[in-house]
Amino acid sequence: MGTATDSLSEPRVLAHTKRRLFPDGGSDSPSYVVADTQFAREEWLPGQPVDPAVRDRLAPFNHVRIGGGYPDLVGVRSLESDLLAVSRLGDEPPLIAVEAKGYASGGVDTRLGIVQAHDRLHEANAAYVAAPAGAISGTDRTLARDLNVGVLGVDADGGVEVLETPRIVGNRSTSEATALRFQAGAQGVADASFGLNHPKNYLGYPLAHYADGDTGALLSAYDVVGAVDDARRGAAFLGLVEDGPRVELTSLGHEVVRYARARHGSVEAALEEFQEWYRSSKRFVDLAPGWGQLARRVVFEYPPTELLVTELQTMHDDWQPEPTLVEFLTHMHELHPTFAVELFVRGDEAVRRRVLTDDGALRRSALEDGSVYHSPTVFQLKAMLYHTGILTERGSEPHRLEPTEDVWALREPL
């Protein structure tokens, strides 16, 4: 085993802290966290390589501005009571910011970490400083208490002791914070979201769920979709159902059922019409205008859709009516950097390291490789935006994607 100095560099301190605050599979509550892009580099200091296992533990990476700077770690999760002086802030899990300090040639600057963490409270709900336990003094703890900053002491074996607990505070929500809350919520695209690329597959799910009989069997019998799990998951991401041990229709899902009964008399009769669309490649809003318009309403309820449409309209008005994917992502990143990366770029460590510099800038050359993109956005979501009449072109699977030729343009710009 190495010395404490060797084992408690800043990246290692942060990795141990992430495991304590955001354990894998540790909670059923919404959770999502990113480490700052500086931790994606191969060497932390000259001649001090970062263990690939540490980078893997810290991934995904993004450069998220919270308060007056960029926290080392920022995420959303409902924390255990021993980590907080006050455990709840309304119904939403808190936005948490962490500043880490580790051993370096000049020692451990715990005071700076406390001040940086306090600055994050302009937008975060809770802030912590994490540092080697042996480097945290009584003076540090007093300062942290005065500034409402939590203190986490990390030991050489990776244990994390809660030395000071912060109080939850309420703060304004910025677009950067909103992006992380989106990823942590039921509709985020961080892991798996849309597995199917036609909106009828998701509209059919609440109908089959409402009808008498097994949902999966009905979806198959009416040739709506065979991938029942993907249909259920996508219906949940679109807000049509609450997906859990017991699937329940949301108010939007009930509205789909009401539309089906008003138009066809019963959900079974509606599903028979769905059967007629099996394997049709025609744009859905042209094939079935009524259902297509309903699908458009549903897709527009999905949080990223309004942002995508707004920025495409801006580009159309200002200089580029038919931007390529590379041009569109570059524009989005200038205005909504966290949302742009989380929505479009795959979250694994190698991809984020290729796409983002240490200070969070985009590497344009990396954006020209289709494999770096998140399939549920560039393939499935884009295809649904095409079928509902919002975009001019379908989506493409990442391995077939040509980002410098893939056009993102509004079918009906204003």
C-alpha positions as CSV (number, residue, x, y, z in Angstrom):
1,M,0.0,0.0,0.0
2,G,1.3,3.5,-0.8
3,T,1.5,6.3,1.6
4,A,-1.4,8.6,2.4
5,T,0.1,11.2,0.2
6,D,0.3,8.8,-2.7
7,S,-3.2,7.5,-2.3
8,L,-5.0,10.7,-1.5
9,S,-4.4,12.9,-4.6
10,E,-7.3,15.1,-5.5
11,P,-8.7,12.7,-8.1
12,R,-8.7,9.8,-5.5
13,V,-10.3,12.0,-2.8
14,L,-13.0,12.9,-5.3
15,A,-13.5,9.3,-6.4
16,H,-13.9,8.1,-2.8
17,T,-16.3,11.0,-2.1
18,K,-18.4,10.2,-5.1
19,R,-18.8,6.6,-4.0
20,R,-20.0,7.8,-0.5
21,L,-22.4,10.5,-1.8
22,F,-23.5,8.7,-5.0
23,P,-23.2,5.0,-4.5
24,D,-23.9,2.7,-7.4
25,G,-27.4,1.3,-7.0
26,G,-27.7,2.8,-3.6
27,S,-31.1,4.5,-3.9
28,D,-34.3,4.4,-5.7
29,S,-34.5,8.2,-5.7
30,P,-33.6,10.2,-8.8
31,S,-29.8,10.5,-9.0
32,Y,-27.2,11.8,-11.5
33,V,-23.7,13.2,-11.0
34,V,-20.8,14.4,-13.1
35,A,-17.2,15.2,-12.3
36,D,-15.5,18.2,-13.8
37,T,-13.7,17.7,-17.1
38,Q,-10.3,18.4,-15.6
39,F,-10.5,15.0,-13.9
40,A,-10.6,13.2,-17.3
41,R,-7.0,13.9,-18.1
42,E,-4.4,11.1,-17.9
43,E,-2.0,13.1,-15.7
44,W,-3.3,15.1,-12.7
45,L,0.1,16.8,-12.2
46,P,3.2,16.3,-14.4
47,G,4.6,12.9,-13.8
48,Q,1.5,11.9,-11.7
49,P,-0.7,9.7,-13.9
50,V,-4.3,9.2,-12.9
51,D,-5.3,5.5,-12.3
52,P,-7.7,4.6,-15.1
53,A,-10.0,3.0,-12.5
54,V,-10.2,6.4,-10.8
55,R,-11.2,8.1,-14.1
56,D,-13.8,5.3,-14.6
57,R,-15.2,5.9,-11.2
58,L,-15.5,9.6,-11.8
59,A,-17.1,9.4,-15.2
60,P,-19.2,10.9,-16.7
61,F,-17.5,14.3,-17.1
62,N,-18.9,17.7,-17.8
63,H,-17.9,21.3,-17.1
64,V,-20.9,22.6,-15.1
65,R,-21.0,26.2,-13.8
66,I,-22.6,26.4,-10.4
67,G,-22.3,29.7,-8.4
68,G,-19.2,31.5,-9.4
69,G,-17.2,28.5,-10.7
70,Y,-17.1,24.9,-11.6
71,P,-17.4,22.3,-8.8
72,D,-15.3,19.2,-8.9
73,L,-18.4,17.1,-8.5
74,V,-22.0,18.2,-9.0
75,G,-25.1,16.1,-9.0
76,V,-28.7,15.5,-7.8
77,R,-29.6,12.9,-5.2
78,S,-31.6,12.6,-1.9
79,L,-28.9,12.1,0.7
80,E,-29.0,10.0,3.9
81,S,-29.8,11.9,7.1
82,D,-26.2,11.5,8.4
83,L,-25.0,13.7,5.6
84,L,-27.3,16.6,6.2
85,A,-28.4,18.8,9.0
86,V,-31.8,19.2,7.3
87,S,-32.8,16.2,5.2
88,R,-35.4,17.6,2.8
89,L,-36.1,20.6,0.6
90,G,-39.6,20.2,-0.8
91,D,-40.2,17.2,-3.1
92,E,-37.1,17.5,-5.2
93,P,-33.8,15.9,-4.3
94,P,-31.1,18.6,-3.6
95,L,-28.5,19.8,-6.1
96,I,-25.1,18.9,-4.4
97,A,-21.7,20.5,-5.2
98,V,-18.4,19.1,-3.9
99,E,-14.9,20.6,-3.9
100,A,-12.1,18.2,-3.4
101,K,-8.6,18.8,-2.1
102,G,-5.8,16.3,-2.0
103,Y,-2.1,16.0,-1.2
104,A,0.2,17.9,-3.6
105,S,3.7,19.4,-3.4
106,G,2.3,22.4,-1.5
107,G,0.1,20.5,1.0
108,V,-3.7,20.5,1.2
109,D,-5.4,23.8,0.8
110,T,-8.5,23.0,2.8
111,R,-9.4,26.6,3.4
112,L,-9.6,27.3,-0.3
113,G,-11.9,24.3,-0.8
114,I,-14.3,25.5,1.9
115,V,-14.5,29.0,0.4
116,Q,-15.0,27.5,-3.1
117,A,-17.8,25.2,-1.8
118,H,-19.5,28.1,-0.1
119,D,-19.5,30.0,-3.4
120,R,-21.5,27.1,-4.9
121,L,-24.3,27.8,-2.5
122,H,-25.5,30.6,-4.7
123,E,-27.1,27.9,-6.8
124,A,-26.5,24.5,-5.1
125,N,-28.8,23.3,-2.3
126,A,-25.9,21.7,-0.4
127,A,-22.1,22.0,-0.7
128,Y,-19.2,20.0,0.7
129,V,-15.4,20.1,0.9
130,A,-13.7,16.7,0.8
131,A,-10.1,16.3,1.8
132,P,-7.7,13.9,3.5
133,A,-8.9,13.5,7.1
134,G,-5.5,14.2,8.5
135,A,-5.3,17.5,6.8
136,I,-8.6,18.9,8.2
137,S,-8.0,21.1,11.3
138,G,-10.4,22.3,14.0
139,T,-10.1,25.8,12.4
140,D,-11.3,24.3,9.1
141,R,-14.3,22.8,10.7
142,T,-15.2,26.0,12.5
143,L,-15.0,28.0,9.2
144,A,-17.1,25.4,7.4
145,R,-19.8,25.5,10.1
146,D,-19.9,29.3,9.8
147,L,-20.3,29.1,6.0
148,N,-22.7,26.2,6.0
149,V,-20.3,23.9,4.2
150,G,-20.2,20.1,4.8
151,V,-16.8,18.6,5.6
152,L,-15.9,15.0,4.5
153,G,-12.7,13.5,5.8
154,V,-11.2,10.8,3.5
155,D,-8.7,8.2,4.7
156,A,-6.1,6.3,2.8
157,D,-8.3,3.2,2.6
158,G,-11.1,5.1,1.0
159,G,-13.3,5.6,4.0
160,V,-15.3,8.8,4.2
161,E,-16.2,10.3,7.5
162,V,-18.8,13.1,7.8
163,L,-17.2,15.7,10.0
164,E,-19.6,18.6,9.5
165,T,-23.1,18.4,8.0
166,P,-24.5,21.3,5.9
167,R,-28.1,22.7,6.0
168,I,-30.1,22.4,2.9
169,V,-30.8,25.8,1.4
170,G,-33.2,26.9,-1.4
171,N,-31.7,28.5,-4.4
172,R,-32.6,29.7,-7.9
173,S,-32.6,27.1,-10.7
174,T,-30.3,27.9,-13.6
175,S,-30.2,26.1,-17.0
176,E,-27.1,24.2,-15.8
177,A,-28.8,23.0,-12.7
178,T,-31.9,22.2,-14.7
179,A,-29.9,20.0,-17.1
180,L,-28.6,17.9,-14.2
181,R,-32.1,17.6,-12.6
182,F,-33.4,16.5,-16.0
183,Q,-30.8,13.7,-16.2
184,A,-31.6,12.6,-12.7
185,G,-35.3,12.5,-13.3
186,A,-37.5,10.0,-15.0
187,Q,-37.1,11.5,-18.4
188,G,-33.3,11.9,-18.6
189,V,-31.2,10.3,-21.3
190,A,-28.2,9.4,-19.2
191,D,-28.6,5.6,-19.4
192,A,-31.4,4.1,-21.4
193,S,-34.4,6.0,-22.6
194,F,-35.9,5.8,-26.1
195,G,-35.3,2.4,-27.7
196,L,-37.9,2.8,-30.5
197,N,-38.0,5.5,-33.1
198,H,-41.8,5.8,-33.9
199,P,-44.2,7.7,-31.7
200,K,-47.0,5.3,-32.4
201,N,-45.2,2.7,-30.3
202,Y,-45.4,4.9,-27.3
203,L,-49.0,6.1,-27.9
204,G,-50.0,2.4,-28.2
205,Y,-48.7,1.5,-24.8
206,P,-51.2,3.4,-22.6
207,L,-54.0,2.1,-24.9
208,A,-52.9,-1.5,-24.4
209,H,-52.4,-0.9,-20.7
210,Y,-56.0,0.5,-20.4
211,A,-57.6,-2.3,-22.4
212,D,-58.7,-5.6,-20.9
213,G,-56.0,-8.2,-21.1
214,D,-52.2,-8.4,-20.9
215,T,-50.5,-5.3,-22.2
216,G,-47.7,-7.0,-23.9
217,A,-50.0,-9.6,-25.6
218,L,-52.2,-6.8,-26.9
219,L,-49.3,-4.8,-28.3
220,S,-48.2,-7.9,-30.1
221,A,-51.7,-9.0,-31.2
222,Y,-52.4,-5.6,-32.8
223,D,-48.9,-5.4,-34.4
224,V,-48.2,-2.2,-32.5
225,V,-44.8,-3.2,-31.3
226,G,-43.0,-6.3,-30.2
227,A,-40.4,-4.7,-27.9
228,V,-42.8,-4.2,-25.0
229,D,-40.1,-3.2,-22.5
230,D,-38.8,-0.5,-24.8
231,A,-42.4,0.7,-25.4
232,R,-43.1,1.0,-21.7
233,R,-39.8,2.7,-20.9
234,G,-40.3,5.2,-23.8
235,A,-43.9,5.9,-22.7
236,A,-42.5,6.7,-19.3
237,F,-39.9,9.1,-20.7
238,L,-42.6,10.9,-22.6
239,G,-44.7,11.2,-19.5
240,L,-47.5,8.8,-20.5
241,V,-47.1,6.3,-17.7
242,E,-45.5,6.1,-14.3
243,D,-43.1,3.2,-14.6
244,G,-42.5,1.2,-11.4
245,P,-43.5,-2.1,-9.8
246,R,-47.0,-1.2,-10.9
247,V,-47.5,0.8,-14.1
248,E,-50.0,3.6,-13.9
249,L,-51.2,6.0,-16.5
250,T,-50.4,9.7,-16.0
251,S,-52.8,12.5,-16.8
252,L,-51.2,12.7,-20.3
253,G,-51.6,9.0,-20.7
254,H,-55.3,9.3,-19.8
255,E,-55.7,12.0,-22.4
256,V,-54.4,9.6,-25.0
257,V,-57.0,7.1,-23.9
258,R,-59.8,9.7,-24.0
259,Y,-58.7,10.7,-27.5
260,A,-58.8,7.1,-28.7
261,R,-62.3,6.5,-27.2
262,A,-63.7,9.8,-28.7
263,R,-62.3,9.0,-32.1
264,H,-62.9,5.3,-32.3
265,G,-65.4,4.4,-29.6
266,S,-63.0,2.1,-27.7
267,V,-59.3,1.6,-27.2
268,E,-59.5,-1.8,-28.9
269,A,-60.9,-0.1,-32.1
270,A,-58.1,2.4,-31.9
271,L,-55.5,-0.4,-31.7
272,E,-57.0,-1.9,-34.8
273,E,-56.2,1.3,-36.6
274,F,-52.7,1.1,-35.2
275,Q,-52.5,-2.3,-36.9
276,E,-53.0,-0.7,-40.3
277,W,-49.8,1.4,-39.8
278,Y,-47.6,-1.6,-39.2
279,R,-44.2,-1.2,-41.0
280,S,-45.3,2.0,-42.7
281,S,-42.4,4.3,-43.4
282,K,-44.6,7.4,-44.2
283,R,-44.3,10.4,-41.9
284,F,-46.8,9.7,-39.1
285,V,-48.4,13.2,-39.1
286,D,-49.1,12.7,-42.8
287,L,-50.2,9.1,-42.5
288,A,-52.6,9.7,-39.6
289,P,-53.0,13.5,-39.1
290,G,-55.1,13.3,-36.0
291,W,-52.9,10.9,-34.2
292,G,-49.8,12.6,-35.5
293,Q,-50.9,15.9,-34.0
294,L,-51.6,14.2,-30.7
295,A,-48.1,12.7,-30.9
296,R,-46.7,16.1,-31.6
297,R,-48.3,17.4,-28.4
298,V,-46.9,14.5,-26.4
299,V,-43.4,14.9,-27.8
300,F,-43.5,18.7,-27.2
301,E,-44.1,17.9,-23.5
302,Y,-40.7,16.1,-23.4
303,P,-38.4,18.7,-21.7
304,P,-35.6,18.9,-24.4
305,T,-38.1,19.4,-27.3
306,E,-38.9,23.0,-26.6
307,L,-35.2,23.9,-26.1
308,L,-34.2,22.2,-29.4
309,V,-37.0,23.9,-31.3
310,T,-36.2,27.3,-29.8
311,E,-32.6,27.2,-30.7
312,L,-33.3,25.8,-34.2
313,Q,-35.6,28.8,-34.7
314,T,-32.9,31.1,-33.5
315,M,-30.4,29.7,-35.9
316,H,-33.0,29.9,-38.7
317,D,-33.6,33.6,-37.9
318,D,-30.0,34.6,-37.6
319,W,-27.8,32.8,-40.0
320,Q,-28.4,29.1,-40.6
321,P,-31.8,27.6,-41.6
322,E,-30.4,24.0,-42.1
323,P,-27.6,23.4,-39.6
324,T,-25.7,20.2,-39.5
325,L,-25.5,18.3,-36.2
326,V,-22.0,19.6,-35.6
327,E,-23.2,23.2,-36.2
328,F,-26.2,22.7,-34.0
329,L,-24.4,21.1,-31.1
330,T,-21.7,23.9,-31.3
331,H,-24.4,26.5,-31.1
332,M,-26.3,24.7,-28.3
333,H,-23.1,24.4,-26.3
334,E,-22.4,28.1,-26.4
335,L,-25.8,28.9,-24.8
336,H,-26.7,25.7,-22.8
337,P,-23.4,23.9,-22.4
338,T,-24.4,21.3,-19.8
339,F,-27.7,20.5,-21.4
340,A,-26.0,20.2,-24.8
341,V,-23.4,17.7,-23.6
342,E,-25.8,15.7,-21.5
343,L,-28.3,15.4,-24.3
344,F,-26.1,14.7,-27.2
345,V,-22.8,13.2,-26.0
346,R,-22.4,9.7,-24.7
347,G,-21.5,9.6,-21.0
348,D,-18.6,7.1,-20.9
349,E,-15.2,8.3,-19.8
350,A,-13.4,7.8,-23.1
351,V,-16.0,9.7,-25.2
352,R,-16.3,12.7,-22.9
353,R,-12.5,12.9,-22.7
354,R,-12.3,12.9,-26.6
355,V,-15.1,15.5,-27.0
356,L,-14.3,18.0,-24.1
357,T,-11.1,19.8,-23.2
358,D,-10.0,20.2,-19.6
359,D,-11.9,23.5,-19.4
360,G,-15.1,22.1,-21.0
361,A,-14.7,23.4,-24.5
362,L,-15.8,21.2,-27.5
363,R,-13.2,19.6,-29.8
364,R,-14.8,20.0,-33.2
365,S,-12.8,17.2,-34.8
366,A,-14.3,14.7,-32.3
367,L,-17.8,15.9,-33.1
368,E,-17.4,14.8,-36.7
369,D,-17.3,11.1,-35.5
370,G,-20.9,9.7,-35.2
371,S,-19.9,7.2,-32.5
372,V,-19.6,9.9,-29.8
373,Y,-23.3,10.7,-30.0
374,H,-26.1,9.5,-27.7
375,S,-28.3,7.3,-29.8
376,P,-31.6,8.1,-28.0
377,T,-31.2,11.7,-29.1
378,V,-29.7,11.6,-32.6
379,F,-31.6,8.5,-33.7
380,Q,-34.8,7.8,-31.7
381,L,-35.8,11.3,-30.5
382,K,-34.9,12.9,-33.9
383,A,-37.0,10.3,-35.7
384,M,-39.9,11.1,-33.5
385,L,-39.5,14.8,-34.1
386,Y,-39.5,14.0,-37.8
387,H,-42.7,11.8,-37.6
388,T,-44.5,14.5,-35.6
389,G,-43.7,17.1,-38.3
390,I,-41.2,19.1,-36.3
391,L,-38.0,18.3,-38.1
392,T,-37.3,17.9,-41.8
393,E,-35.2,14.7,-41.6
394,R,-35.2,11.4,-39.7
395,G,-32.5,10.4,-37.2
396,S,-29.6,8.0,-37.8
397,E,-28.0,5.4,-35.7
398,P,-24.6,6.5,-34.5
399,H,-22.6,4.0,-36.5
400,R,-24.3,5.3,-39.7
401,L,-24.3,9.0,-38.6
402,E,-22.4,11.5,-40.7
403,P,-22.5,14.5,-38.3
404,T,-21.2,17.0,-40.8
405,E,-24.1,16.1,-43.2
406,D,-26.9,15.2,-40.7
407,V,-29.3,18.2,-40.9
408,W,-31.3,19.5,-38.0
409,A,-33.9,21.9,-39.4
410,L,-37.5,22.9,-38.6
411,R,-40.1,21.7,-41.1
412,E,-42.3,24.8,-40.3
413,P,-40.0,27.6,-39.2
414,L,-41.6,30.9,-38.3
